[in-house]
Structure formats: structure tokens, C-alpha cells
């Protein structure tokens, strides 16, 4: 991923210890009658100004004065008359005294470590001054107040060798945190960990404790209310032949049973009906541009969702995650009033989008059997349309969706405001009835320092 850096640099003035010296005066001119006396040598000048004080509250050693240089041993000779005599030689200069030690001010200058890969970065923040305007001072845990992308609220960028989050150790962020979960784990924070949202934090945290992370997590229905069926969620180590994109588990949501054959709780047939219902999210159900007008049956059935509220890292401008949608509605129920939906709802809503959903195809269609990215299947005509199914059927093996279809792994990317709080709801449901279920696998949530447009495509 890209690695973005902002660096504030203040000029560093150089302190010089200056010594002045002078030789005796040997420029006298012989006059016809002579001068009354020769000019005396110039007294030597003492050392320069005292040395500058040290940095960071520790007194530096004073600058060493340079000994003054004496004048000529004798002045210039007198004139022709015998009486005048040459002047006495100049008195030797006295060495300058050492500079006084530095004092420890309340806000000492400070030299941070290299942080941008461009060389030494030098600035002068105070202990209680937020010089880079990132919300943290040195006393509040900021380990580099010259760079707004380095502070306790940042995420540790893997492999850059920098302590981005100021915890004292570079590159130590947990990248995987989902080992050992039970399939039926009911803790929604563990659901967040299953997709690699490994860090949680408190809404009221301050100073060094105000980190990025999950503020809240809950299993809900598609409209955000409680009442989701327990079998409609699962933290799975595999789904048939499909394994997690990262780590040991992946989050699975289903309008039926979030299990594959052979896993505890699996129910065959593709039409598990837990009887749960809720209101539709705003803007749904939604027409698909690949179908003529659909008169959707009313009501949302068997909804399942994971909702997380997250404080965005201060150095993140976007995020991504991977998902894989499976449906029993292919091939018999294309452009039907009963089509299932999967959406990723995000608040605050991304400007320019018609609703809160950020997972859609290139034509803006939400994920369903009518989405343009349903490509794991057997090629052929269905619902009056021809499906090319370029990825074949291998990823259907052992899932319980053999003979039906999936999208294969897709990746949604979306922008995020650094340091802000966002809410994301991953949701799936049966539209209008409870038959012919759909399932979504979700994994590999990643922050990025680069900004991104919202969109969904194939991961490289």
C-alpha cells in the first residue's frame, strides 16, 4: 500500500563561538623629527560570547574562550631625536571565559527520529504544544510532534520500520487476531476480529489511550434492531473449499444457516426459515439495471447483520475488505420479486451515493443474483439472460450451493476521514419470502494511508 507522510521542518540556526584577536601595531612611519613615542601594541581581545545552552533541558558545556593574542613585544622605534623612546609593547589578551550551562525551559526544543525516509527532521515543539495539530502533545503520548501521521491514534503500518502509533515498538500491530474462535461465538467484537478489525477502544479515552479501534460491535437485523437468529451468523475456518483471505476465521452471515455441510448446525435444503423479520434499510429493495421493473414482494425476512462503530486511524484515508456472496436463486429466480440482497451500509454516507450502501457493481446495482459480478456458476441462459460464468464452479464445492452461484471474492474500497467515527453494517436478507437462502463471507479488513474512490471489484 502507499505510505503517505507530512513533515513539518523548522530551520535550525547554527551557534558559532567566535574568537577575535589582534597583532601589535607595526605600521608606524619614521618621521623627519620622529614621533614622540612609538605606538603601543594593541591589547589582545578575549574569547567570544559564552557558549549556547544545551537542548532538552540538559545544560550544555559553555563554549571555550580563545586566549587573546598579545601585542608586539615593543612598540615602534622613536624618531631621530634621542629623547623619545618607543612605546611599550601591548599587554597580552586574557582568554575568554567558558560559556554558562544551558537552562531547562518549560518547553525545550526537541529533535524527533527520522520519520519520513527523507533524512533528519528537526522541529521545536514544546511539551504542552501540539505543533503538528494532530490532537496529541508530547505529554499526551505523541512520540513525534513534527508529523501529524504519527501519534497514539494512528495504525502501525506494516513493514515501514516506524512506530506510527507511538507505543514504543515499530511494526508490532496485530494483523491476525481470530485464532481459536468457535463457530457459534456470540461475541460481536470477535466477529469484528474475524475480519481483522483487531483493536478495540473506548469512546471516552483521552491522551495516549485514545487509539483507533472498534468502539462498539453488535449482531442485529438489517435495519439495526436486535432479533437476529443465532444460526444466521458464524465465525468459520472454512466454507466448503473456500478458506479465509487472512487469518484463521472469516465472518459469515446468511439469510439461512451460516454453515457449510459438515459444520455443526448445518441444515440442508437452502431454505432455513428462522422467522425473523424487520423493516428494510432506507432505499431498499432496489431495482437492478440488468432487469426490467421488478415489483418486489414486501417485507424483509431472515435478516442478519454485523454492525461496528469504529474510530478511524489518524493516518488512514480509506479502507477495504473482501466478501464472497452465494445464492440459491441462480438459475431459477433471476429478476424476481423475491431476490435476496447483501449490502454494506456506511455512515456518514459517502457523498454522491444515492444511499448508504458502498458495495455495488459498476452499474450501481447492489449485490444480489442480478448483480453483474455473479461469475462462479455454470454458464448458460437464466431468466432470459446469458451468464458467462468465467470462474466455473470450483468455489461452490462443499458449500451447499452446488448447482447454484456465487460472486467469488470481491473487494470493496471506500474513503474515510482520518480520526473520525464511522459506522458500518454488513447486512443480508431474503426479500419478500423465506425460501432459497443467500450467504456472504466477509474477511480481510485493511486500512490504507491513500485516499480512494468508493467501489467494488476483483482483488489482485
C-alpha positions as CSV (number, residue, x, y, z in Angstrom):
1,X,0.0,0.0,0.0
2,X,1.0,3.6,-0.3
3,X,2.8,5.2,2.5
4,X,1.8,8.9,2.9
5,X,3.9,11.3,5.1
6,X,3.6,15.0,6.0
7,X,6.7,16.6,7.7
8,X,7.0,20.0,9.3
9,X,10.6,21.3,9.2
10,X,11.8,24.3,11.1
11,X,15.1,25.9,10.3
12,X,17.9,25.1,12.8
13,X,20.1,28.1,13.5
14,X,23.8,27.3,14.0
15,X,25.5,28.7,17.1
16,X,29.2,29.7,16.5
17,X,31.8,30.5,19.0
18,X,33.8,33.4,17.7
19,X,37.3,34.4,18.8
20,X,38.8,37.7,18.0
21,X,42.5,38.5,18.1
22,X,44.9,41.3,17.1
23,X,48.6,41.6,16.5
24,X,50.6,44.6,17.8
25,X,50.8,47.8,15.8
26,X,53.8,47.7,13.5
27,X,52.6,50.2,11.0
28,X,54.4,53.3,12.4
29,X,56.2,55.6,10.0
30,X,59.5,57.2,10.5
31,X,59.1,61.0,10.6
32,X,61.8,63.5,9.9
33,X,61.8,64.6,13.5
34,X,60.4,61.3,14.8
35,X,57.3,60.8,16.8
36,X,57.3,61.5,20.4
37,X,56.9,57.8,21.0
38,X,56.1,54.7,19.1
39,X,52.6,53.4,19.2
40,X,51.9,50.7,21.7
41,X,50.7,47.3,20.6
42,X,47.0,46.6,20.7
43,X,45.8,44.6,23.6
44,X,44.7,41.1,22.8
45,X,40.9,40.6,22.7
46,X,39.3,37.9,24.9
47,X,37.2,35.0,23.7
48,X,33.9,35.3,22.1
49,X,30.4,35.1,23.6
50,X,29.6,32.4,26.1
51,X,28.5,29.0,24.5
52,X,24.9,28.4,23.9
53,X,22.9,26.3,26.4
54,X,22.2,22.6,25.7
55,X,18.9,21.2,24.4
56,X,16.1,19.1,26.0
57,X,16.6,20.6,29.4
58,X,20.2,19.4,29.9
59,X,22.8,22.2,30.3
60,X,25.4,22.1,27.5
61,X,29.0,22.9,28.3
62,X,29.9,26.5,27.8
63,X,32.0,27.5,24.7
64,X,35.7,27.7,25.5
65,X,37.0,31.2,25.2
66,X,40.0,31.7,22.9
67,X,43.1,33.3,24.5
68,X,43.7,36.9,23.4
69,X,46.8,37.4,21.5
70,X,49.3,39.9,22.9
71,X,50.6,43.0,21.0
72,X,54.1,43.4,19.7
73,X,56.8,43.0,22.4
74,X,57.8,46.6,21.9
75,X,56.3,49.5,20.2
76,X,57.7,51.0,17.1
77,X,61.0,52.9,17.4
78,X,61.1,56.6,18.1
79,X,62.2,59.4,15.7
80,X,65.6,60.9,15.1
81,X,65.6,62.8,18.3
82,X,67.1,60.8,21.1
83,X,64.7,61.7,23.8
84,X,61.6,59.9,22.6
85,X,61.5,56.3,23.1
86,X,59.4,53.6,21.6
87,X,56.2,52.7,23.3
88,X,55.8,49.7,25.5
89,X,54.5,46.5,23.9
90,X,50.8,45.8,24.2
91,X,49.6,43.8,27.1
92,X,48.7,40.1,26.2
93,X,45.0,39.4,25.9
94,X,43.2,37.4,28.5
95,X,41.4,34.2,27.5
96,X,37.7,34.3,27.3
97,X,35.7,32.6,30.0
98,X,33.7,29.4,29.3
99,X,30.1,29.8,28.4
100,X,27.5,29.2,31.1
101,X,25.5,25.9,31.0
102,X,22.1,25.8,29.4
103,X,18.9,26.1,31.4
104,X,16.0,23.7,31.3
105,X,13.0,25.7,30.0
106,X,9.4,24.6,30.3
107,X,9.1,23.9,26.5
108,X,12.5,22.6,25.4
109,X,13.4,22.1,21.7
110,X,13.2,18.5,20.6
111,X,14.7,16.5,17.8
112,X,12.4,13.7,16.6
113,X,13.7,10.5,15.0
114,X,13.8,10.1,11.3
115,X,10.2,9.7,10.2
116,X,9.8,10.3,6.5
117,X,12.6,8.5,4.8
118,X,13.9,11.8,3.6
119,X,16.6,12.5,6.2
120,X,16.7,14.1,9.6
121,X,13.6,16.0,10.5
122,X,14.1,18.8,13.1
123,X,11.4,20.9,14.7
124,X,10.9,22.5,18.0
125,X,7.6,21.6,19.7
126,X,7.0,22.2,23.4
127,X,5.9,19.6,25.9
128,X,2.4,21.0,26.0
129,X,2.2,22.3,22.5
130,X,0.5,20.4,19.6
131,X,2.8,21.6,16.9
132,X,1.6,19.3,14.2
133,X,-2.1,19.9,15.1
134,X,-2.9,16.1,15.3
135,X,-4.6,16.3,18.7
136,X,-1.8,15.0,20.9
137,X,1.1,16.8,22.6
138,X,4.3,15.2,23.8
139,X,2.9,14.9,27.3
140,X,-0.1,13.1,25.9
141,X,1.9,10.4,24.3
142,X,2.9,11.9,21.0
143,X,6.3,10.5,20.1
144,X,6.8,12.8,17.0
145,X,5.0,16.1,17.2
146,X,6.6,17.1,13.9
147,X,4.4,14.6,11.9
148,X,0.6,14.6,12.1
149,X,0.6,11.0,10.8
150,X,2.5,9.7,13.9
151,X,0.6,9.7,17.2
152,X,-1.3,7.3,19.5
153,X,-4.3,7.4,17.2
154,X,-2.5,6.1,14.1
155,X,-2.4,2.5,12.9
156,X,1.0,0.8,12.7
157,X,1.9,0.5,9.0
158,X,3.3,-3.0,8.5
159,X,7.0,-3.1,7.4
160,X,7.8,0.6,7.4
161,X,10.1,0.4,10.4
162,X,8.3,3.4,12.1
163,X,6.5,3.4,15.4
164,X,3.4,5.0,13.9
165,X,1.2,4.5,16.9
166,X,3.7,5.7,19.5
167,X,3.6,2.6,21.7
168,X,7.3,2.2,21.7
169,X,7.6,-0.7,19.2
170,X,7.6,-0.3,15.4
171,X,5.6,-2.7,13.3
172,X,4.0,-4.6,16.2
173,X,0.3,-4.2,15.3
174,X,-1.7,-7.4,15.4
175,X,-2.5,-8.4,11.8
176,X,-4.4,-11.6,12.8
177,X,-6.5,-12.0,15.9
178,X,-9.0,-14.7,15.1
179,X,-7.5,-18.0,16.1
180,X,-9.4,-20.4,18.1
181,X,-12.9,-19.0,17.8
182,X,-15.9,-21.3,18.0
183,X,-18.2,-21.4,15.0
184,X,-21.1,-20.2,17.1
185,X,-19.2,-17.5,19.0
186,X,-21.8,-14.9,20.1
187,X,-19.4,-12.0,20.9
188,X,-19.8,-9.4,18.1
189,X,-16.3,-8.0,19.0
190,X,-14.9,-11.4,18.0
191,X,-16.9,-11.1,14.8
192,X,-15.0,-7.9,14.1
193,X,-11.7,-9.6,14.9
194,X,-12.6,-12.4,12.4
195,X,-12.4,-9.8,9.7
196,X,-9.1,-8.4,11.1
197,X,-10.5,-5.4,13.0
198,X,-8.2,-6.4,15.8
199,X,-8.2,-3.4,18.0
200,X,-11.0,-2.0,20.2
201,X,-11.0,1.2,22.2
202,X,-13.2,3.4,24.4
203,X,-15.3,6.3,23.2
204,X,-14.2,8.3,26.2
205,X,-10.4,7.6,26.0
206,X,-8.0,10.5,26.2
207,X,-4.3,11.1,25.6
208,X,-2.2,8.0,24.8
209,X,-5.3,5.8,25.3
210,X,-7.3,7.5,22.5
211,X,-6.4,4.9,19.9
212,X,-8.1,3.8,16.7
213,X,-10.3,0.8,17.0
214,X,-13.8,-0.7,17.3
215,X,-15.9,1.3,19.7
216,X,-19.0,-1.0,19.6
217,X,-20.0,-4.2,17.9
218,X,-23.3,-6.0,17.8
219,X,-25.3,-8.6,15.8
220,X,-28.5,-7.0,14.6
221,X,-31.1,-7.3,11.8
222,X,-30.8,-5.4,8.5
223,X,-32.4,-2.3,10.0
224,X,-30.1,-2.2,13.0
225,X,-32.6,-3.6,15.5
226,X,-32.0,-6.7,17.6
227,X,-33.5,-10.1,16.9
228,X,-31.2,-11.8,14.5
229,X,-31.3,-15.7,14.5
230,X,-28.1,-17.2,16.1
231,X,-27.7,-19.7,13.2
232,X,-27.6,-16.8,10.7
233,X,-24.1,-15.9,11.8
234,X,-20.9,-17.8,12.3
235,X,-17.1,-17.5,12.6
236,X,-16.0,-20.2,10.1
237,X,-12.5,-21.6,9.5
238,X,-13.7,-22.6,6.0
239,X,-16.7,-22.7,3.8
240,X,-16.5,-25.8,1.7
241,X,-13.3,-25.4,-0.3
242,X,-13.1,-21.7,0.4
243,X,-10.7,-20.5,3.2
244,X,-10.2,-17.1,4.9
245,X,-8.5,-14.4,3.0
246,X,-6.4,-13.7,6.1
247,X,-6.1,-15.3,9.5
248,X,-7.9,-18.4,10.8
249,X,-11.6,-17.3,10.6
250,X,-14.0,-15.3,8.5
251,X,-17.3,-13.7,9.3
252,X,-20.3,-15.4,7.7
253,X,-23.8,-14.0,7.5
254,X,-26.8,-15.8,6.0
255,X,-30.5,-15.4,5.3
256,X,-30.5,-19.2,6.1
257,X,-27.8,-21.1,8.0
258,X,-24.2,-19.6,8.2
259,X,-22.7,-23.1,7.9
260,X,-21.3,-25.4,5.3
261,X,-22.1,-29.2,5.1
262,X,-20.2,-31.0,7.9
263,X,-20.2,-28.0,10.3
264,X,-22.2,-28.0,13.5
265,X,-25.7,-26.6,12.9
266,X,-25.8,-27.0,9.2
267,X,-29.3,-27.6,7.7
268,X,-29.5,-28.8,4.1
269,X,-32.0,-27.6,1.5
270,X,-31.2,-23.9,1.2
271,X,-34.4,-22.8,2.8
272,X,-33.9,-22.5,6.6
273,X,-36.7,-20.2,8.0
274,X,-35.9,-18.8,11.4
275,X,-39.0,-16.5,11.2
276,X,-37.2,-13.2,11.9
277,X,-38.4,-10.0,10.2
278,X,-37.5,-6.3,10.2
279,X,-38.0,-3.1,8.2
280,X,-35.9,-2.5,5.1
281,X,-32.9,-0.2,5.2
282,X,-33.6,3.2,3.6
283,X,-33.7,2.9,-0.2
284,X,-34.4,-0.8,-0.3
285,X,-35.4,-3.0,-2.0
286,X,-33.7,-1.5,-5.1
287,X,-34.2,-2.1,-8.8
288,X,-31.4,-3.6,-10.9
289,X,-30.4,-2.1,-14.2
290,X,-30.0,-5.6,-15.5
291,X,-33.7,-6.3,-15.1
292,X,-36.9,-4.7,-16.3
293,X,-39.0,-3.3,-13.5
294,X,-39.4,-5.6,-10.5
295,X,-42.5,-5.4,-8.3
296,X,-40.8,-6.6,-5.2
297,X,-42.7,-8.5,-2.6
298,X,-43.0,-6.6,0.6
299,X,-41.2,-7.4,3.8
300,X,-37.7,-8.4,4.9
301,X,-37.2,-11.9,6.1
302,X,-34.4,-13.8,7.9
303,X,-32.1,-10.7,8.1
304,X,-28.6,-11.0,9.5
305,X,-26.1,-8.2,10.1
306,X,-22.9,-7.3,12.0
307,X,-22.7,-3.6,12.9
308,X,-19.5,-2.0,14.1
309,X,-18.7,1.5,15.1
310,X,-15.0,2.4,14.5
311,X,-12.7,5.3,15.3
312,X,-10.7,5.7,12.1
313,X,-6.9,5.8,12.5
314,X,-5.5,9.3,12.2
315,X,-3.2,8.2,9.3
316,X,-5.9,6.3,7.3
317,X,-7.8,7.9,4.4
318,X,-9.6,4.7,3.2
319,X,-10.2,1.1,3.9
320,X,-11.1,-2.1,2.1
321,X,-12.5,-5.5,2.8
322,X,-13.2,-8.7,0.9
323,X,-16.6,-10.5,0.5
324,X,-18.0,-13.5,-1.4
325,X,-21.8,-13.8,-2.0
326,X,-23.5,-17.1,-2.5
327,X,-27.1,-17.6,-3.6
328,X,-29.6,-20.4,-4.2
329,X,-31.6,-18.1,-6.5
330,X,-29.5,-18.9,-9.5
331,X,-30.5,-20.1,-12.0
332,X,-34.3,-20.2,-11.4
333,X,-35.1,-16.8,-9.9
334,X,-33.4,-14.1,-11.9
335,X,-35.1,-10.6,-11.8
336,X,-37.7,-12.0,-9.3
337,X,-39.8,-10.1,-6.7
338,X,-38.2,-12.4,-4.1
339,X,-34.5,-11.7,-4.8
340,X,-32.1,-11.6,-1.8
341,X,-29.8,-8.6,-1.1
342,X,-26.4,-8.1,0.5
343,X,-25.4,-4.5,1.4
344,X,-22.6,-2.8,3.2
345,X,-24.1,0.3,4.8
346,X,-21.8,3.1,6.0
347,X,-22.4,6.3,7.9
348,X,-21.6,9.1,7.5
349,X,-22.9,8.4,4.0
350,X,-20.3,8.8,1.2
351,X,-21.1,12.0,-0.7
352,X,-22.5,11.4,-4.1
353,X,-24.1,8.0,-3.4
354,X,-27.9,7.5,-3.5
355,X,-27.9,5.6,-0.2
356,X,-25.6,4.3,2.5
357,X,-24.6,1.2,0.6
358,X,-20.9,1.0,-0.6
359,X,-20.9,-2.5,-2.2
360,X,-22.2,-2.4,-5.7
361,X,-21.2,-3.3,-9.3
362,X,-20.0,-0.9,-12.0
363,X,-23.6,0.0,-12.8
364,X,-24.5,0.8,-9.2
365,X,-26.5,-2.4,-8.7
366,X,-26.4,-3.8,-5.1
367,X,-25.2,-7.3,-4.6
368,X,-27.9,-9.9,-5.5
369,X,-28.5,-12.6,-8.1
370,X,-29.0,-9.7,-10.5
371,X,-25.6,-8.2,-9.9
372,X,-23.1,-8.1,-12.8
373,X,-20.4,-9.9,-10.7
374,X,-22.2,-13.2,-10.3
375,X,-19.5,-15.2,-12.1
376,X,-18.9,-18.5,-10.1
377,X,-21.5,-20.7,-11.8
378,X,-22.3,-23.0,-14.7
379,X,-22.6,-20.9,-17.9
380,X,-25.9,-20.7,-19.6
381,X,-29.2,-18.8,-20.0
382,X,-31.2,-17.9,-16.9
383,X,-34.0,-15.5,-16.6
384,X,-33.7,-14.6,-20.2
385,X,-30.0,-13.6,-19.8
386,X,-26.8,-15.4,-20.7
387,X,-24.3,-15.9,-17.8
388,X,-20.7,-16.5,-19.0
389,X,-19.6,-17.7,-15.5
390,X,-15.8,-17.2,-16.3
391,X,-14.7,-18.7,-12.9
392,X,-16.5,-22.0,-13.3
393,X,-18.0,-23.9,-10.3
394,X,-14.9,-24.9,-8.3
395,X,-15.7,-22.5,-5.4
396,X,-19.1,-24.0,-5.0
397,X,-17.7,-27.4,-3.9
398,X,-18.6,-28.4,-0.4
399,X,-20.6,-25.2,0.3
400,X,-24.1,-26.5,0.0
401,X,-24.5,-24.2,-3.0
402,X,-23.5,-26.7,-5.7
403,X,-25.6,-26.1,-8.8
404,X,-26.2,-22.5,-7.9
405,X,-23.9,-19.5,-8.0
406,X,-21.5,-17.1,-6.2
407,X,-19.6,-13.9,-7.0
408,X,-16.2,-15.2,-5.9
409,X,-14.1,-13.0,-3.8
410,X,-14.7,-9.3,-4.3
411,X,-13.2,-6.2,-2.7
412,X,-15.0,-3.1,-1.6
413,X,-13.0,0.1,-1.1
414,X,-14.3,3.4,0.5
415,X,-12.9,6.7,1.7
416,X,-12.8,7.6,5.4
417,X,-12.0,10.8,7.3
418,X,-8.9,10.3,9.4
419,X,-9.7,10.3,13.2
420,X,-13.4,10.4,12.6
421,X,-16.0,7.8,13.8
422,X,-17.8,5.7,11.2
423,X,-20.5,3.0,11.5
424,X,-20.6,0.0,9.1
425,X,-23.4,-2.5,8.9
426,X,-22.8,-5.7,6.9
427,X,-26.3,-7.0,6.1
428,X,-28.1,-9.7,4.2
429,X,-31.7,-10.7,3.9
430,X,-34.5,-12.6,2.0
431,X,-36.8,-10.2,0.2
432,X,-40.5,-11.0,0.4
433,X,-40.2,-14.6,1.4
434,X,-38.1,-17.0,3.5
435,X,-37.1,-19.5,0.8
436,X,-33.9,-20.0,-1.2
437,X,-31.3,-18.5,1.0
438,X,-28.1,-16.5,0.4
439,X,-24.9,-16.3,2.3
440,X,-22.0,-13.9,2.4
441,X,-18.4,-14.4,3.6
442,X,-16.5,-11.3,4.9
443,X,-12.8,-11.0,5.7
444,X,-9.5,-9.1,5.3
445,X,-10.4,-5.6,6.5
446,X,-7.5,-3.3,5.8
447,X,-6.7,0.4,6.4
448,X,-4.9,2.4,3.8
449,X,-3.0,5.7,4.0
450,X,-4.0,6.6,0.5
451,X,-7.4,8.1,-0.4
452,X,-9.8,6.0,-2.6
453,X,-13.0,6.3,-4.5
454,X,-15.8,4.0,-3.4
455,X,-16.3,0.9,-5.5
456,X,-16.1,-2.9,-5.7
457,X,-14.0,-5.1,-7.9
458,X,-11.8,-8.2,-8.1
459,X,-8.8,-8.2,-5.7
460,X,-5.5,-8.6,-7.5
